[in-house]
Amino acid sequence: MTTARTGATIRYTTMRLGIFIGCFVLVAGLVQVGVLPKGLGDSNFVWVLLLAIVISAPLSFVLLRKQREAMSEQLIDRVDGAKAKLQASRSQEDSTVQ
């Protein structure tokens, strides 16, 4: 069960990184071909990086909705498990003190 929990986070992160890298390569190619303007002076890398971030963010939001929801459920399960352990620990401490 731990593997399934960890898998949702790893899958989402990997897919998000893949979308960013794809956007970065696409933007860099378009800048090199001349379709998109180059940055000012030596800022070409920063320009390409920022443009790739701006493009990949909404793409990730739309395309990775299912993976984000799976990761959210994973996090909710972890928080609920931690709360249950904390409550059990408190109950055990209370019964020991009385």
Biopython code that builds the backbone (N, CA, C, O; Angstrom):
import numpy as np
from Bio.PDB.StructureBuilder import StructureBuilder

atoms = [
    (1, "MET", "N", (0.820, -1.198, 0.000)),
    (1, "MET", "CA", (0.000, 0.000, 0.000)),
    (1, "MET", "C", (0.859, 1.256, 0.000)),
    (1, "MET", "O", (0.450, 2.272, -0.561)),
    (2, "THR", "N", (2.033, 1.214, 0.611)),
    (2, "THR", "CA", (2.937, 2.351, 0.617)),
    (2, "THR", "C", (3.408, 2.673, -0.791)),
    (2, "THR", "O", (3.569, 3.844, -1.135)),
    (3, "THR", "N", (3.630, 1.650, -1.614)),
    (3, "THR", "CA", (4.073, 1.867, -2.981)),
    (3, "THR", "C", (3.017, 2.629, -3.774)),
    (3, "THR", "O", (3.357, 3.528, -4.543)),
    (4, "ALA", "N", (1.763, 2.291, -3.602)),
    (4, "ALA", "CA", (0.692, 2.994, -4.311)),
    (4, "ALA", "C", (0.604, 4.444, -3.850)),
    (4, "ALA", "O", (0.356, 5.344, -4.652)),
    (5, "ARG", "N", (0.805, 4.660, -2.577)),
    (5, "ARG", "CA", (0.758, 6.032, -2.062)),
    (5, "ARG", "C", (1.899, 6.854, -2.634)),
    (5, "ARG", "O", (1.682, 7.977, -3.090)),
    (6, "THR", "N", (3.084, 6.325, -2.619)),
    (6, "THR", "CA", (4.240, 7.044, -3.122)),
    (6, "THR", "C", (4.148, 7.204, -4.631)),
    (6, "THR", "O", (4.612, 8.205, -5.176)),
    (7, "GLY", "N", (3.560, 6.236, -5.306)),
    (7, "GLY", "CA", (3.484, 6.256, -6.750)),
    (7, "GLY", "C", (2.736, 7.455, -7.301)),
    (7, "GLY", "O", (3.119, 7.983, -8.345)),
    (8, "ALA", "N", (1.683, 7.901, -6.636)),
    (8, "ALA", "CA", (0.898, 9.038, -7.135)),
    (8, "ALA", "C", (1.728, 10.316, -7.145)),
    (8, "ALA", "O", (1.658, 11.094, -8.096)),
    (9, "THR", "N", (2.498, 10.533, -6.113)),
    (9, "THR", "CA", (3.332, 11.727, -6.041)),
    (9, "THR", "C", (4.444, 11.681, -7.074)),
    (9, "THR", "O", (4.702, 12.667, -7.765)),
    (10, "ILE", "N", (5.095, 10.541, -7.174)),
    (10, "ILE", "CA", (6.188, 10.399, -8.139)),
    (10, "ILE", "C", (5.663, 10.538, -9.561)),
    (10, "ILE", "O", (6.282, 11.205, -10.390)),
    (11, "ARG", "N", (4.531, 9.915, -9.847)),
    (11, "ARG", "CA", (3.941, 9.994, -11.185)),
    (11, "ARG", "C", (3.593, 11.434, -11.542)),
    (11, "ARG", "O", (3.910, 11.890, -12.641)),
    (12, "TYR", "N", (2.947, 12.155, -10.634)),
    (12, "TYR", "CA", (2.568, 13.542, -10.895)),
    (12, "TYR", "C", (3.801, 14.418, -11.115)),
    (12, "TYR", "O", (3.850, 15.210, -12.057)),
    (13, "THR", "N", (4.788, 14.269, -10.243)),
    (13, "THR", "CA", (5.997, 15.079, -10.349)),
    (13, "THR", "C", (6.740, 14.796, -11.649)),
    (13, "THR", "O", (7.210, 15.719, -12.314)),
    (14, "THR", "N", (6.845, 13.522, -12.012)),
    (14, "THR", "CA", (7.530, 13.150, -13.247)),
    (14, "THR", "C", (6.798, 13.698, -14.467)),
    (14, "THR", "O", (7.424, 14.215, -15.392)),
    (15, "MET", "N", (5.483, 13.584, -14.467)),
    (15, "MET", "CA", (4.720, 14.092, -15.601)),
    (15, "MET", "C", (4.783, 15.619, -15.686)),
    (15, "MET", "O", (4.842, 16.177, -16.782)),
    (16, "ARG", "N", (4.771, 16.273, -14.568)),
    (16, "ARG", "CA", (4.874, 17.738, -14.550)),
    (16, "ARG", "C", (6.237, 18.179, -15.073)),
    (16, "ARG", "O", (6.334, 19.130, -15.849)),
    (17, "LEU", "N", (7.285, 17.484, -14.645)),
    (17, "LEU", "CA", (8.625, 17.794, -15.129)),
    (17, "LEU", "C", (8.732, 17.525, -16.629)),
    (17, "LEU", "O", (9.371, 18.287, -17.355)),
    (18, "GLY", "N", (8.111, 16.450, -17.090)),
    (18, "GLY", "CA", (8.125, 16.131, -18.515)),
    (18, "GLY", "C", (7.448, 17.207, -19.346)),
    (18, "GLY", "O", (7.943, 17.563, -20.415)),
    (19, "ILE", "N", (6.326, 17.729, -18.874)),
    (19, "ILE", "CA", (5.637, 18.806, -19.587)),
    (19, "ILE", "C", (6.516, 20.047, -19.629)),
    (19, "ILE", "O", (6.607, 20.711, -20.662)),
    (20, "PHE", "N", (7.164, 20.364, -18.514)),
    (20, "PHE", "CA", (8.051, 21.530, -18.489)),
    (20, "PHE", "C", (9.212, 21.362, -19.459)),
    (20, "PHE", "O", (9.526, 22.283, -20.214)),
    (21, "ILE", "N", (9.852, 20.198, -19.446)),
    (21, "ILE", "CA", (10.991, 19.970, -20.347)),
    (21, "ILE", "C", (10.547, 20.053, -21.807)),
    (21, "ILE", "O", (11.251, 20.626, -22.639)),
    (22, "GLY", "N", (9.386, 19.483, -22.118)),
    (22, "GLY", "CA", (8.863, 19.572, -23.473)),
    (22, "GLY", "C", (8.628, 21.015, -23.890)),
    (22, "GLY", "O", (8.971, 21.401, -25.008)),
    (23, "CYS", "N", (8.048, 21.815, -23.003)),
    (23, "CYS", "CA", (7.824, 23.233, -23.297)),
    (23, "CYS", "C", (9.146, 23.974, -23.448)),
    (23, "CYS", "O", (9.283, 24.837, -24.314)),
    (24, "PHE", "N", (10.113, 23.639, -22.609)),
    (24, "PHE", "CA", (11.418, 24.288, -22.683)),
    (24, "PHE", "C", (12.087, 24.009, -24.030)),
    (24, "PHE", "O", (12.617, 24.920, -24.667)),
    (25, "VAL", "N", (12.059, 22.752, -24.456)),
    (25, "VAL", "CA", (12.672, 22.384, -25.736)),
    (25, "VAL", "C", (11.933, 23.070, -26.888)),
    (25, "VAL", "O", (12.563, 23.575, -27.817)),
    (26, "LEU", "N", (10.619, 23.090, -26.828)),
    (26, "LEU", "CA", (9.829, 23.729, -27.875)),
    (26, "LEU", "C", (10.120, 25.223, -27.961)),
    (26, "LEU", "O", (10.339, 25.751, -29.051)),
    (27, "VAL", "N", (10.124, 25.903, -26.826)),
    (27, "VAL", "CA", (10.383, 27.344, -26.808)),
    (27, "VAL", "C", (11.811, 27.624, -27.271)),
    (27, "VAL", "O", (12.035, 28.556, -28.042)),
    (28, "ALA", "N", (12.774, 26.833, -26.813)),
    (28, "ALA", "CA", (14.163, 27.040, -27.236)),
    (28, "ALA", "C", (14.293, 26.868, -28.747)),
    (28, "ALA", "O", (15.002, 27.626, -29.407)),
    (29, "GLY", "N", (13.607, 25.870, -29.283)),
    (29, "GLY", "CA", (13.634, 25.668, -30.731)),
    (29, "GLY", "C", (13.011, 26.829, -31.480)),
    (29, "GLY", "O", (13.552, 27.281, -32.489)),
    (30, "LEU", "N", (11.882, 27.315, -30.997)),
    (30, "LEU", "CA", (11.222, 28.447, -31.647)),
    (30, "LEU", "C", (12.052, 29.718, -31.567)),
    (30, "LEU", "O", (12.027, 30.528, -32.494)),
    (31, "VAL", "N", (12.791, 29.910, -30.473)),
    (31, "VAL", "CA", (13.671, 31.073, -30.346)),
    (31, "VAL", "C", (14.841, 30.941, -31.323)),
    (31, "VAL", "O", (15.225, 31.916, -31.969)),
    (32, "GLN", "N", (15.398, 29.751, -31.429)),
    (32, "GLN", "CA", (16.533, 29.544, -32.333)),
    (32, "GLN", "C", (16.134, 29.718, -33.796)),
    (32, "GLN", "O", (16.914, 30.236, -34.596)),
    (33, "VAL", "N", (14.931, 29.290, -34.145)),
    (33, "VAL", "CA", (14.451, 29.426, -35.522)),
    (33, "VAL", "C", (14.087, 30.874, -35.826)),
    (33, "VAL", "O", (14.123, 31.286, -36.986)),
    (34, "GLY", "N", (13.745, 31.636, -34.826)),
    (34, "GLY", "CA", (13.397, 33.036, -35.021)),
    (34, "GLY", "C", (11.910, 33.310, -34.951)),
    (34, "GLY", "O", (11.478, 34.438, -35.189)),
    (35, "VAL", "N", (11.118, 32.299, -34.631)),
    (35, "VAL", "CA", (9.671, 32.500, -34.505)),
    (35, "VAL", "C", (9.368, 33.357, -33.282)),
    (35, "VAL", "O", (8.498, 34.227, -33.329)),
    (36, "LEU", "N", (10.076, 33.115, -32.202)),
    (36, "LEU", "CA", (9.945, 33.915, -30.984)),
    (36, "LEU", "C", (11.169, 34.807, -30.854)),
    (36, "LEU", "O", (12.263, 34.412, -31.259)),
    (37, "PRO", "N", (11.006, 36.010, -30.294)),
    (37, "PRO", "CA", (12.169, 36.911, -30.157)),
    (37, "PRO", "C", (13.153, 36.392, -29.111)),
    (37, "PRO", "O", (12.772, 35.754, -28.130)),
    (38, "LYS", "N", (14.426, 36.685, -29.353)),
    (38, "LYS", "CA", (15.447, 36.342, -28.355)),
    (38, "LYS", "C", (15.390, 37.375, -27.245)),
    (38, "LYS", "O", (14.896, 38.487, -27.434)),
    (39, "GLY", "N", (15.899, 36.994, -26.092)),
    (39, "GLY", "CA", (15.939, 37.931, -24.976)),
    (39, "GLY", "C", (16.951, 39.026, -25.246)),
    (39, "GLY", "O", (17.679, 38.981, -26.237)),
    (40, "LEU", "N", (16.993, 40.001, -24.367)),
    (40, "LEU", "CA", (17.933, 41.108, -24.524)),
    (40, "LEU", "C", (19.322, 40.697, -24.065)),
    (40, "LEU", "O", (19.478, 40.183, -22.957)),
    (41, "GLY", "N", (20.308, 40.908, -24.877)),
    (41, "GLY", "CA", (21.694, 40.614, -24.517)),
    (41, "GLY", "C", (21.906, 39.147, -24.213)),
    (41, "GLY", "O", (21.633, 38.284, -25.047)),
    (42, "ASP", "N", (22.395, 38.865, -23.011)),
    (42, "ASP", "CA", (22.689, 37.497, -22.592)),
    (42, "ASP", "C", (21.521, 36.848, -21.846)),
    (42, "ASP", "O", (21.710, 35.812, -21.209)),
    (43, "SER", "N", (20.350, 37.415, -21.908)),
    (43, "SER", "CA", (19.221, 36.898, -21.141)),
    (43, "SER", "C", (18.428, 35.836, -21.896)),
    (43, "SER", "O", (17.317, 35.506, -21.480)),
    (44, "ASN", "N", (18.951, 35.294, -22.978)),
    (44, "ASN", "CA", (18.217, 34.333, -23.796)),
    (44, "ASN", "C", (17.792, 33.117, -22.977)),
    (44, "ASN", "O", (16.641, 32.695, -23.079)),
    (45, "PHE", "N", (18.677, 32.543, -22.170)),
    (45, "PHE", "CA", (18.338, 31.359, -21.371)),
    (45, "PHE", "C", (17.228, 31.675, -20.373)),
    (45, "PHE", "O", (16.295, 30.889, -20.212)),
    (46, "VAL", "N", (17.324, 32.810, -19.711)),
    (46, "VAL", "CA", (16.313, 33.201, -18.729)),
    (46, "VAL", "C", (14.968, 33.414, -19.431)),
    (46, "VAL", "O", (13.928, 33.005, -18.915)),
    (47, "TRP", "N", (14.987, 34.047, -20.594)),
    (47, "TRP", "CA", (13.770, 34.272, -21.381)),
    (47, "TRP", "C", (13.105, 32.941, -21.722)),
    (47, "TRP", "O", (11.900, 32.777, -21.532)),
    (48, "VAL", "N", (13.888, 32.000, -22.223)),
    (48, "VAL", "CA", (13.358, 30.689, -22.607)),
    (48, "VAL", "C", (12.825, 29.968, -21.365)),
    (48, "VAL", "O", (11.754, 29.365, -21.416)),
    (49, "LEU", "N", (13.550, 30.024, -20.272)),
    (49, "LEU", "CA", (13.132, 29.375, -19.034)),
    (49, "LEU", "C", (11.804, 29.939, -18.519)),
    (49, "LEU", "O", (10.893, 29.182, -18.182)),
    (50, "LEU", "N", (11.699, 31.253, -18.461)),
    (50, "LEU", "CA", (10.471, 31.875, -17.968)),
    (50, "LEU", "C", (9.287, 31.606, -18.890)),
    (50, "LEU", "O", (8.178, 31.352, -18.421)),
    (51, "LEU", "N", (9.516, 31.661, -20.185)),
    (51, "LEU", "CA", (8.438, 31.389, -21.124)),
    (51, "LEU", "C", (7.974, 29.935, -21.028)),
    (51, "LEU", "O", (6.779, 29.658, -21.130)),
    (52, "ALA", "N", (8.908, 29.014, -20.834)),
    (52, "ALA", "CA", (8.558, 27.599, -20.666)),
    (52, "ALA", "C", (7.744, 27.391, -19.391)),
    (52, "ALA", "O", (6.804, 26.596, -19.381)),
    (53, "ILE", "N", (8.091, 28.089, -18.328)),
    (53, "ILE", "CA", (7.330, 27.989, -17.071)),
    (53, "ILE", "C", (5.914, 28.512, -17.268)),
    (53, "ILE", "O", (4.950, 27.891, -16.819)),
    (54, "VAL", "N", (5.788, 29.653, -17.940)),
    (54, "VAL", "CA", (4.474, 30.265, -18.160)),
    (54, "VAL", "C", (3.590, 29.366, -19.031)),
    (54, "VAL", "O", (2.381, 29.291, -18.809)),
    (55, "ILE", "N", (4.169, 28.698, -19.999)),
    (55, "ILE", "CA", (3.391, 27.819, -20.878)),
    (55, "ILE", "C", (3.067, 26.505, -20.197)),
    (55, "ILE", "O", (1.951, 26.002, -20.330)),
    (56, "SER", "N", (4.029, 25.931, -19.462)),
    (56, "SER", "CA", (3.816, 24.607, -18.874)),
    (56, "SER", "C", (2.857, 24.617, -17.684)),
    (56, "SER", "O", (2.211, 23.605, -17.414)),
    (57, "ALA", "N", (2.752, 25.730, -16.974)),
    (57, "ALA", "CA", (1.881, 25.778, -15.793)),
    (57, "ALA", "C", (0.408, 25.522, -16.135)),
    (57, "ALA", "O", (-0.201, 24.636, -15.535)),
    (58, "PRO", "N", (-0.182, 26.264, -17.075)),
    (58, "PRO", "CA", (-1.590, 25.967, -17.378)),
    (58, "PRO", "C", (-1.780, 24.611, -18.065)),
    (58, "PRO", "O", (-2.805, 23.956, -17.876)),
    (59, "LEU", "N", (-0.792, 24.194, -18.862)),
    (59, "LEU", "CA", (-0.878, 22.872, -19.479)),
    (59, "LEU", "C", (-0.924, 21.793, -18.404)),
    (59, "LEU", "O", (-1.745, 20.878, -18.473)),
    (60, "SER", "N", (-0.048, 21.898, -17.415)),
    (60, "SER", "CA", (-0.026, 20.923, -16.321)),
    (60, "SER", "C", (-1.332, 20.949, -15.540)),
    (60, "SER", "O", (-1.849, 19.905, -15.142)),
    (61, "PHE", "N", (-1.859, 22.141, -15.325)),
    (61, "PHE", "CA", (-3.108, 22.269, -14.574)),
    (61, "PHE", "C", (-4.247, 21.533, -15.264)),
    (61, "PHE", "O", (-5.053, 20.873, -14.608)),
    (62, "VAL", "N", (-4.314, 21.645, -16.576)),
    (62, "VAL", "CA", (-5.398, 21.014, -17.328)),
    (62, "VAL", "C", (-5.121, 19.536, -17.577)),
    (62, "VAL", "O", (-5.991, 18.694, -17.351)),
    (63, "LEU", "N", (-3.919, 19.218, -18.038)),
    (63, "LEU", "CA", (-3.615, 17.853, -18.466)),
    (63, "LEU", "C", (-3.414, 16.873, -17.315)),
    (63, "LEU", "O", (-3.637, 15.674, -17.482)),
    (64, "LEU", "N", (-3.001, 17.360, -16.162)),
    (64, "LEU", "CA", (-2.667, 16.464, -15.048)),
    (64, "LEU", "C", (-3.704, 16.494, -13.929)),
    (64, "LEU", "O", (-3.379, 16.214, -12.775)),
    (65, "ARG", "N", (-4.928, 16.825, -14.258)),
    (65, "ARG", "CA", (-5.985, 16.920, -13.240)),
    (65, "ARG", "C", (-6.183, 15.593, -12.511)),
    (65, "ARG", "O", (-6.287, 15.574, -11.284)),
    (66, "LYS", "N", (-6.236, 14.494, -13.243)),
    (66, "LYS", "CA", (-6.476, 13.186, -12.634)),
    (66, "LYS", "C", (-5.316, 12.800, -11.709)),
    (66, "LYS", "O", (-5.541, 12.285, -10.614)),
    (67, "GLN", "N", (-4.083, 13.048, -12.147)),
    (67, "GLN", "CA", (-2.921, 12.716, -11.325)),
    (67, "GLN", "C", (-2.859, 13.605, -10.080)),
    (67, "GLN", "O", (-2.473, 13.148, -9.004)),
    (68, "ARG", "N", (-3.240, 14.874, -10.232)),
    (68, "ARG", "CA", (-3.232, 15.782, -9.086)),
    (68, "ARG", "C", (-4.266, 15.344, -8.056)),
    (68, "ARG", "O", (-4.009, 15.410, -6.854)),
    (69, "GLU", "N", (-5.431, 14.897, -8.516)),
    (69, "GLU", "CA", (-6.457, 14.416, -7.591)),
    (69, "GLU", "C", (-6.011, 13.147, -6.875)),
    (69, "GLU", "O", (-6.280, 12.978, -5.686)),
    (70, "ALA", "N", (-5.325, 12.246, -7.598)),
    (70, "ALA", "CA", (-4.808, 11.029, -6.962)),
    (70, "ALA", "C", (-3.774, 11.382, -5.898)),
    (70, "ALA", "O", (-3.751, 10.787, -4.821)),
    (71, "MET", "N", (-2.923, 12.351, -6.208)),
    (71, "MET", "CA", (-1.914, 12.773, -5.240)),
    (71, "MET", "C", (-2.583, 13.434, -4.031)),
    (71, "MET", "O", (-2.143, 13.249, -2.896)),
    (72, "SER", "N", (-3.632, 14.193, -4.274)),
    (72, "SER", "CA", (-4.369, 14.833, -3.186)),
    (72, "SER", "C", (-4.990, 13.794, -2.261)),
    (72, "SER", "O", (-4.930, 13.929, -1.038)),
    (73, "GLU", "N", (-5.586, 12.758, -2.844)),
    (73, "GLU", "CA", (-6.150, 11.679, -2.033)),
    (73, "GLU", "C", (-5.070, 10.994, -1.210)),
    (73, "GLU", "O", (-5.294, 10.628, -0.056)),
    (74, "GLN", "N", (-3.898, 10.825, -1.812)),
    (74, "GLN", "CA", (-2.770, 10.213, -1.104)),
    (74, "GLN", "C", (-2.395, 11.067, 0.103)),
    (74, "GLN", "O", (-2.182, 10.541, 1.196)),
    (75, "LEU", "N", (-2.317, 12.366, -0.089)),
    (75, "LEU", "CA", (-1.943, 13.254, 1.012)),
    (75, "LEU", "C", (-3.017, 13.266, 2.102)),
    (75, "LEU", "O", (-2.695, 13.308, 3.290)),
    (76, "ILE", "N", (-4.284, 13.228, 1.704)),
    (76, "ILE", "CA", (-5.373, 13.188, 2.684)),
    (76, "ILE", "C", (-5.283, 11.910, 3.516)),
    (76, "ILE", "O", (-5.462, 11.942, 4.734)),
    (77, "ASP", "N", (-5.001, 10.778, 2.849)),
    (77, "ASP", "CA", (-4.856, 9.515, 3.579)),
    (77, "ASP", "C", (-3.705, 9.585, 4.582)),
    (77, "ASP", "O", (-3.825, 9.103, 5.708)),
    (78, "ARG", "N", (-2.603, 10.182, 4.172)),
    (78, "ARG", "CA", (-1.453, 10.298, 5.082)),
    (78, "ARG", "C", (-1.778, 11.171, 6.284)),
    (78, "ARG", "O", (-1.436, 10.831, 7.417)),
    (79, "VAL", "N", (-2.440, 12.296, 6.035)),
    (79, "VAL", "CA", (-2.800, 13.199, 7.136)),
    (79, "VAL", "C", (-3.784, 12.516, 8.077)),
    (79, "VAL", "O", (-3.642, 12.606, 9.297)),
    (80, "ASP", "N", (-4.783, 11.834, 7.518)),
    (80, "ASP", "CA", (-5.747, 11.115, 8.356)),
    (80, "ASP", "C", (-5.064, 10.029, 9.183)),
    (80, "ASP", "O", (-5.398, 9.834, 10.351)),
    (81, "GLY", "N", (-4.115, 9.325, 8.581)),
    (81, "GLY", "CA", (-3.365, 8.297, 9.310)),
    (81, "GLY", "C", (-2.546, 8.893, 10.442)),
    (81, "GLY", "O", (-2.487, 8.331, 11.535)),
    (82, "ALA", "N", (-1.912, 10.033, 10.181)),
    (82, "ALA", "CA", (-1.124, 10.697, 11.217)),
    (82, "ALA", "C", (-2.022, 11.186, 12.354)),
    (82, "ALA", "O", (-1.662, 11.087, 13.527)),
    (83, "LYS", "N", (-3.202, 11.718, 11.992)),
    (83, "LYS", "CA", (-4.140, 12.177, 13.022)),
    (83, "LYS", "C", (-4.620, 11.012, 13.884)),
    (83, "LYS", "O", (-4.744, 11.144, 15.102)),
    (84, "ALA", "N", (-4.890, 9.873, 13.248)),
    (84, "ALA", "CA", (-5.351, 8.692, 13.995)),
    (84, "ALA", "C", (-4.261, 8.202, 14.946)),
    (84, "ALA", "O", (-4.550, 7.854, 16.091)),
    (85, "LYS", "N", (-3.017, 8.173, 14.484)),
    (85, "LYS", "CA", (-1.906, 7.750, 15.353)),
    (85, "LYS", "C", (-1.734, 8.713, 16.515)),
    (85, "LYS", "O", (-1.486, 8.290, 17.644)),
    (86, "LEU", "N", (-1.865, 10.012, 16.243)),
    (86, "LEU", "CA", (-1.724, 11.006, 17.300)),
    (86, "LEU", "C", (-2.846, 10.859, 18.325)),
    (86, "LEU", "O", (-2.612, 10.936, 19.532)),
    (87, "GLN", "N", (-4.042, 10.650, 17.840)),
    (87, "GLN", "CA", (-5.180, 10.471, 18.749)),
    (87, "GLN", "C", (-5.021, 9.202, 19.584)),
    (87, "GLN", "O", (-5.311, 9.204, 20.780)),
    (88, "ALA", "N", (-4.560, 8.117, 18.954)),
    (88, "ALA", "CA", (-4.337, 6.873, 19.690)),
    (88, "ALA", "C", (-3.253, 7.064, 20.745)),
    (88, "ALA", "O", (-3.361, 6.536, 21.852)),
    (89, "SER", "N", (-2.217, 7.813, 20.407)),
    (89, "SER", "CA", (-1.145, 8.076, 21.355)),
    (89, "SER", "C", (-1.655, 8.916, 22.528)),
    (89, "SER", "O", (-1.310, 8.658, 23.681)),
    (90, "ARG", "N", (-2.466, 9.906, 22.228)),
    (90, "ARG", "CA", (-3.035, 10.741, 23.301)),
    (90, "ARG", "C", (-3.950, 9.924, 24.205)),
    (90, "ARG", "O", (-3.926, 10.077, 25.426)),
    (91, "SER", "N", (-4.759, 9.053, 23.597)),
    (91, "SER", "CA", (-5.662, 8.214, 24.379)),
    (91, "SER", "C", (-4.878, 7.266, 25.286)),
    (91, "SER", "O", (-5.259, 7.019, 26.430)),
    (92, "GLN", "N", (-3.786, 6.745, 24.756)),
    (92, "GLN", "CA", (-2.950, 5.843, 25.552)),
    (92, "GLN", "C", (-2.301, 6.593, 26.695)),
    (92, "GLN", "O", (-2.224, 6.073, 27.808)),
    (93, "GLU", "N", (-1.833, 7.805, 26.444)),
    (93, "GLU", "CA", (-1.227, 8.601, 27.496)),
    (93, "GLU", "C", (-2.267, 8.961, 28.565)),
    (93, "GLU", "O", (-1.970, 8.921, 29.759)),
    (94, "ASP", "N", (-3.480, 9.312, 28.136)),
    (94, "ASP", "CA", (-4.530, 9.677, 29.096)),
    (94, "ASP", "C", (-4.901, 8.487, 29.985)),
    (94, "ASP", "O", (-5.108, 8.648, 31.188)),
    (95, "SER", "N", (-4.983, 7.300, 29.395)),
    (95, "SER", "CA", (-5.343, 6.129, 30.188)),
    (95, "SER", "C", (-4.205, 5.740, 31.141)),
    (95, "SER", "O", (-4.469, 5.193, 32.211)),
    (96, "THR", "N", (-2.977, 6.005, 30.783)),
    (96, "THR", "CA", (-1.838, 5.704, 31.641)),
    (96, "THR", "C", (-1.796, 6.651, 32.827)),
    (96, "THR", "O", (-1.470, 6.234, 33.938)),
    (97, "VAL", "N", (-2.115, 7.902, 32.612)),
    (97, "VAL", "CA", (-2.061, 8.912, 33.654)),
    (97, "VAL", "C", (-3.166, 8.678, 34.681)),
    (97, "VAL", "O", (-2.943, 8.914, 35.868)),
    (98, "GLN", "N", (-4.320, 8.235, 34.276)),
    (98, "GLN", "CA", (-5.452, 8.062, 35.189)),
    (98, "GLN", "C", (-5.313, 6.850, 35.983)),
    (98, "GLN", "O", (-6.178, 6.548, 36.805)),
]
sb = StructureBuilder()
sb.init_structure("model")
sb.init_model(0)
sb.init_chain("A")
sb.init_seg("    ")
for serial, (resi, resn, name, xyz) in enumerate(atoms, 1):
    if name == "N":
        sb.init_residue(resn, " ", resi, " ")
    sb.init_atom(name, np.array(xyz, "f"), 0.0, 1.0, " ", f" {name:<3s}", serial, name[0])
structure = sb.get_structure()
